[in-house]
Amino acid sequence: MQKIVKSYKEPIGLNLGSHSALDAWQGQRDYGLRSITYTTPARARIYLQNPMVGEPGKAIEDLPSRVREDLIVVNDPKDIRKAGNWKSAILVLNEYRDIVKHVDYLINLECLQIPNRAFSVYVGGDEYCSVIENHFAVPIVGSRKALKIENRGEIEKDYYWFSEKAGIPYPKSYEFEVHSSGIKFKEPIDEPMLLKAEHAHRSFEREFIFAADSNDLEEKVQREMEAGNLTTECLESARVEQIVLGPHANFNFFFSPLDAKKEWGDVDDWFAKLYNVSLKEARTCLANQFLSIDERRETILDGVRRLPIDVQQKIKKVPSFEVSAHLMMSLRESLLKDIHRYADAFLLALEEYEPPGIIGAWCLQTLITWDRISKYELRPKAKLDFTSGAEAKTAMDYGIYDVPEGLEPYMHIPVTQDLALRHGGGTNVHMGIGSQYANAKYQKPMSMGDRIALEIRNAWKRKQLEEIVT
């Protein structure tokens, strides 16, 4: 893939039309890159009715005329001519996976695939994303081998495995046995818990079941089995974990391999000095750029939560958790140190155990709770704190300055509940207006789609495309 992109004269962004494709498309438009969005008849209207056309930074006053001039729609990639005057193309396929049939022509067009979750699921082929890893011969702006890590419980080295290697907090799990009618715990567990499993009928969605304790969960799983929403096969790969109480927050990062090789003046020197890491590691962490935060709204859960408590208690149906919307968030500023610490630790762990590690867009999905540090910290593996990777000794080691000496410190703890090692699903909330943290750094609107396109353009202009693809 790196050899192929060295011959590219004008890269074209390739987006699977779902998930976060609108953000990716508008970023490519904003930075003067041509783009192709491939979709299906059922979803084509999303892109037909939300065209991202025009010149970067120029207001559009006559949208139909601009669309007619800039956008083409085809159902065969051979109808897309590189020498044409089009700026964007919508490619309508019968199925998403049909894109694999056209990889040779896509390479001739000089395409770069922007990965999102729909790409992993619809084109990936299986839990190992084998089709993408072995047959999708188009350069990917990201880490091809990292896409499968999200398939928790289905592969050995999933994101829980990497989280443990990184030494960052994640929900502890409970063991159980699977029977024909449900599950059974060896011993009763008297604390709230959550079951995560593949849905019996919708492989793209997960089944989530909340329970007050292990007995409650066993009863609810049995009811879901009887209703046909779960099967023994689903339960064999399921995970039961502690419920972490706190708001949900997705932290969107972008790791730039280009910026990781640059000098940062006093900043990289002091980062290395303060946190006892090499200059190379310091620059790697600085290139792990924090762009934005979003939170999810989930059907049917959010509807249930808006009902009076007496009505909630009488509802028998287990709420479902299909993600339906996202909202923009900001974070209490003192907590950013921990988000950066955990994100950097995960980044370095991926670089060590699954090289080349993270490239480009990724998302650390957390629940932010308030608890004893000792309950969640995975000591002494956590790197990048004042104790140089060893166990923290005092509250001040964690940046807490109001705890009496001798008392165990409590703090806000971002507990990693999921990861997205590609373009995250919540970034459409920043489309057109940019991401607040990225906007402030770059002094212009900068969504994740913009940041991906900026990296492509910079790599292209500097003849370094091979640095950002696998």
Secondary structure, DSSP 4 states (H G I P E B T S, - for coil): -HHHHTT-SS-EEEEESSTTHHHHHHHHHHTT--EEEEE-TTTHHHHHSS---S-TT---S-HHHHHHHHEEEESSGGG--TTSS-SEEEEE-SSGGGGGGGHHHHHHTTEEEE-BHHHHHHTT-STT-HHHHHT--S-BBS-GGGGGGGSTTTSSS-HHHHHHHHT-----EE--EEETTEEE-SS---S-EEEEEE-SS-TTSEEEEEESSHHHHHHHHHHHHHHTS--HHHHHT-EEEEPPPS-EEEEEEEE-TTGGGS--THHHHHHHHHHT--HHHHHHHHTEEEEEEEEEEEEEHHHHHTS-HHHHHH--SPPPEEEEEEEE----GGGHHHHHHHHHHHHHHHHHHSTT---EEEEEEEEEEEEEHHHH--TTT--SSTTTTS---SGGGGT-----TTSPPEEEEEEEEEEESSB-GGGGGGTTT--HHHHHHHTS---HHHHHHHHHHHHHHTT-GGGSB-
